[in-house]
Amino acid sequence: MRKSTEVADNVVFLCLISAFFMKARLRILDNTGFGLAEILRWPRTGFELGTVHAKRGYRGKTILSRIYF
């Protein structure tokens, strides 16, 4: 995540959503001026898998959406 926030203004991660919200990752976002624009949950994966979109300078509300098959 550190390298991604150094080289891009928008980053999207495919990950376990719970793993994304660890203190160290959130600290990186805060220290580099990123905000969470959207969390997209994927259905039927067994774990809470999803994509997380972080955007430099974003201070709006985080959109929580879900894919339906």
Helices and strands as residue ranges (DSSP letters): H 2-7, E 10-16, H 17-20, H 23-32, E 34-41, E 49-56, E 63-66
